[in-house]
């Protein structure tokens, strides 16, 4: 295998869900298994959804879990900067390249005009109208405007988006490291916006450009990005670049097994869905760290939500997970979350720990409960109850 470079690329739009931590964990395990590089890239192009403190929360979560970064906003590296908001000039340059070579076009349609098109389509019985190869020539864009009309719009500073020109009647195929060969028909794809009127790229554009420029070898991400992958493959083709290997991870499902695990499920059933406590105004959301989980128990639990070593072994240290991890053993189907199993993993790691170390960790909990016990007494309590908690 050639040089492995993987990235965890979250958006700082709120707290990091445990599904995001699992994605980071799998990227980390894969990188370390192959003596590769694990990178943090902050995808903060959507400034309207930016949440102050979210980037620090992401970094603290990775640090607590022991997922040490090789490159990132704080670590630096030769492929930086590692925040997309600091790479805007690069995206603008490549957007113009796509327009010049016919793979993209400027769209001057206003939000009101787009809404009117959708409503008219609904009234005619079409509830799935989209901007694509069948509708783009009805719209106000550089494909339908004369050169003079477009120049007038540009000179007047008329806002525009840049859309990708999806080719008609083609099949996009790629091999997913988990799911095997995947194919999409281009006729079901819409002309996605690559560059917004506010001067910022969309996820799709920035993602592809950054993965190429950062020499990413494997894109390991959640399955919710699988439908976007044909667009990404076409973007690589448009730029004349080779695309990285793709691996789309299964969802972490609700305890009942139906639907993606959400923070509401945590509130409903009384378990954390975030690695660390998160404060949102007057609302506070529990974290695994504050609930009493050890990082190695937390990682062990997450690793088994979608992956299995193929043996009877269930308790792994981080080093053992690195040694055993293999993308071929990641499941295609979603993994049902089981909090009792999560607590069992943590219990097993607690049992393996030194009594004195547990006593030191336990002291603040006794103090919080108003029990001022001596270190010797706490040590005896740990010896007595260690295997029963």
TITORTOR-345165 format. One record per residue (C-alpha): x, y, z. Coordinates in steps of 0.001 Angstrom, whole numbers, padded with zeros to 6 digits, always signed. Example, Ala and Ser with C-alpha at 12.3 -4.5 7.8 and 13.67 -1.06 7.14 Angstrom:
<nodes>
+012300-004500+007800/+013670-001060+007140/
</nodes>
This chain:
<nodes>
+000000+000000+000000/+001319+003470-000911/+001639+006268+001650/-001539+006476+003738/-002865+009936+004553/-006340+010268+006052/-008281+013219+007416/-011019+013783+009931/-012897+016797+008608/-015689+017970+010939/-017682+021201+010667/-017633+023397+013808/-021412+023711+013885/-021989+022215+017350/-020755+019439+019624/-019071+016369+018186/-021515+013435+018134/-020138+009999+019018/-020717+009051+015372/-018170+011709+014467/-015739+010411+017086/-016113+006902+015624/-015250+008286+012179/-012164+009934+013682/-011276+006696+015495/-011520+004552+012355/-009393+007067+010424/-006842+007074+013244/-006716+003272+013485/-006338+002899+009721/-003551+005497+009585/-001586+004007+012467/-002071+000439+011180/-000344+001475+007930/+002231+003872+009433/+000309+006733+007877/-000696+010295+008767/-003822+011346+010676/-004997+014888+009896/-007595+017242+011352/-009117+019627+008796/-011756+022064+010020/-014457+022495+007365/-015810+025906+008339/-017023+027207+004981/-020636+027472+006194/-020237+030593+008296/-023998+030885+008916/-023919+027672+011007/-020599+028299+012769/-020845+027816+016548/-018251+029541+018764/-016373+027009+020867/-017194+024052+018605/-013694+023783+017118/-012104+023726+020585/-014650+021099+021655/-013663+018884+018710/-009956+019167+019564/-010555+018489+023273/-012658+015425+022408/-009957+013933+020185/-007335+014704+022808/-009368+013032+025584/-009875+009934+023419/-006124+009741+022835/-006412+010193+019053/-003180+012095+018550/-003022+014294+015458/-000082+014382+013053/-001243+017501+011191/-003913+020101+011922/-004629+023750+012774/-002521+023552+015947/+000053+020984+014810/+000744+022615+011448/+002173+020671+008514/+003336+021232+004967/-000203+020955+003546/-001786+023765+005579/-003627+025889+006358/-005978+023350+007929/-009076+025558+008202/-011036+025871+004980/-011918+029504+005710/-008196+030235+005317/-008015+028596+001868/-010596+030723+000005/-008246+031950-002734/-007535+028368-003798/-011243+027559-004210/-011919+030682-006271/-009036+029828-008606/-010269+026300-009261/-013878+027423-009654/-012798+029686-012513/-010894+026767-014035/-014081+024668-014119/-016032+027515-015736/-013325+028031-018349/-013191+024350-019319/-016997+023952-019522/-017559+021838-016409/-019352+024602-014487/-021434+027713-015113/-022634+030861-013365/-026272+030835-012234/-027904+034199-011572/-031286+032838-010410/-032504+034484-007209/-033812+032404-004282/-037287+033737-005072/-037047+032601-008686/-035914+029137-007625/-038784+028886-005132/-041226+029930-007842/-039921+027155-010134/-040348+024555-007379/-043861+025720-006579/-044850+025703-010244/-043490+022168-010585/-045458+021056-007510/-048628+022548-008925/-048013+020509-012087/-047609+017344-010016/-043784+017241-009925/-042710+017269-006283/-039032+016534-006964/-037991+019442-009185/-034257+019996-009342/-031765+022139-011216/-030297+019606-013669/-029654+018754-017303/-033397+018804-018057/-034112+022193-016470/-030882+024222-016648/-031751+025660-020078/-034960+027154-018622/-033014+029091-016012/-031027+032340-015830/-027433+031240-016197/-024376+031553-018407/-025663+028676-020570/-028816+030596-021519/-027638+034222-021363/-025716+035881-024163/-022122+036936-023469/-023294+040542-023379/-026091+039806-020883/-023748+037888-018611/-021136+040666-018800/-023828+043181-017815/-024837+041101-014787/-021206+040758-013722/-020464+044462-014191/-023508+045321-012060/-022305+043030-009261/-025339+040748-009565/-024956+037846-007099/-024441+034445-008668/-023697+030872-007687/-021467+028521-009649/-023048+025158-010469/-021432+021960-011701/-022627+020827-015121/-023586+017178-014576/-023235+015243-017858/-026295+013457-019270/-026742+009714-019730/-023559+008582-018003/-022807+006014-015304/-020404+006951-012522/-018697+003936-010970/-016229+003620-008128/-015135+000962-005664/-015997+001528-002020/-013564-000194+000353/-016511-001391+002478/-019379-001753+000001/-017616-002900-003157/-018535-001536-006595/-021044+001328-006493/-022653+002996-009503/-024903+006012-010059/-026740+007288-013124/-025970+010948-013790/-029553+011620-014901/-030702+011429-011259/-028090+013957-010106/-028658+017694-009913/-026279+020502-010848/-024947+021092-007351/-023771+024533-006282/-019976+024562-005983/-019451+028209-005107/-022017+030291-003261/-023026+033903-003821/-021388+034813-000498/-017954+034007-001931/-017520+030704-000093/-017297+027229-001638/-019735+024488-000738/-018608+021316+001021/-018337+019441-002278/-015926+021853-003943/-013698+022545-000950/-013625+018881+000028/-012340+017647-003316/-009772+020411-003760/-008419+019999-000231/-008272+016207-000396/-006228+016506-003588/-003907+019238-002315/-003391+017466+001014/-002548+014197-000805/-005329+012284+000985/-005096+008605+000054/-008311+007317+001697/-011552+009158+002432/-013178+007338+005363/-016494+008977+006277/-020116+008313+007193/-022527+006691+004738/-024597+009886+004579/-021924+011142+002143/-022278+008171-000204/-024886+009915-002461/-022466+012854-002877/-019580+010670-003984/-020514+010500-007714/-020331+014306-007821/-016923+014144-006148/-015725+011513-008636/-016884+013739-011509/-015099+016715-009974/-011855+014746-009849/-012409+013850-013511/-013065+017493-014405/-009781+018543-012791/-007857+015640-014329/-006968+014240-010901/-007032+010676-009578/-009563+010301-006789/-008663+008758-003411/-010047+005454-002181/-013494+005820-000575/-014888+003980+002453/-018365+004840+003759/-019065+003793+007335/-022447+002456+008524/-024718+004571+010694/-024907+004274+014468/-028581+003485+015022/-031020+004240+017823/-031305+001632+020615/-034501+000352+018956/-032544-000087+015716/-034608+002289+013568/-033017+005558+012472/-029797+007401+013225/-028831+007928+016879/-029500+011549+017915/-028997+013714+020985/-032748+013442+021626/-032311+009696+022055/-029728+010374+024729/-032094+012702+026551/-034978+010245+026191/-033133+007114+027357/-030657+008713+029752/-027245+008206+028145/-024646+010545+026596/-024286+010990+022849/-021345+013395+023108/-017800+012583+024284/-017610+015605+026625/-020252+017698+028354/-021726+020391+026062/-023395+023573+027250/-025917+025189+024915/-027377+028249+026621/-029255+026965+029636/-029251+023381+028319/-026465+021006+029273/-025776+017699+027520/-023924+014912+029320/-020536+013667+028132/-018913+010239+028411/-015896+011707+030176/-018017+013317+032890/-020215+010204+033185/-017152+008236+034309/-015981+006513+031151/-012313+005844+030568/-011024+006829+027094/-009946+003242+026356/-013387+001886+027338/-015047+004586+025225/-012858+003777+022189/-013398+000036+022622/-017172+000574+022656/-017082+002828+019572/-014834+000478+017610/-017398-002323+017919/-020199-000120+016566/-019691-001204+012974/-016498-003272+013145/-015674-006750+014417/-012220-008370+014554/-013611-011743+013511/-012427-013389+016740/-013871-013897+020221/-011786-011055+021678/-013862-008059+022759/-011595-006079+025082/-008944-004093+023243/-006474-001388+024165/-005969+001362+021596/-002714-000305+020515/-004519-003630+020063/-007263-001935+018035/-004605-000477+015734/-003114-003933+015215/-006479-005619+014547/-008296-002926+012526/-009179-003691+008917/-011649-001850+006686/-012715-005184+005191/-014154-006108+008591/-016339-002993+008808/-020028-003815+008381/-022187-002438+005583/-025287-002305+007784/-026016+000070+010656/-024945-000719+014223/-027576-000514+016966/-026395+001442+019998/-026585-000434+023318/-025752+001646+026401/-025624-001404+028678/-022950-002854+026403/-021116+000480+026470/-021042+000386+030281/-019839-003223+030155/-016890-002231+027973/-015992+000521+030439/-016339-001875+033380/-013931-004351+031790/-011331-001635+031303/-011843-000417+034871/-011277-003935+036242/-007952-004107+034395/-006692-000862+035934/-004410-000489+038933/-006345-000048+042217/-004342+002995+043244/-004967+004740+039920/-008720+004084+040233/-008686+005456+043795/-007111+008689+042552/-009722+008952+039772/-012552+008199+042215/-011615+010793+044853/-013463+013769+043248/-016655+011691+042957/-016647+010933+046690/-015944+014599+047413/-018804+015697+045145/-021099+013375+047105/-020009+015086+050342/-017927+012122+051534/-014552+013355+052752/-012732+010038+052885/-009024+009480+053300/-006967+008155+050391/-006462+004909+052334/-010222+004426+052793/-010957+005122+049131/-008279+002599+048170/-009979-000041+050316/-013382+000806+048802/-011907+000389+045320/-010466-003021+046239/-013832-004105+047589/-016103-002827+044803/-013859-002693+041709/-015341-005754+040021/-018953-004993+040980/-019473-001419+039777/
</nodes>
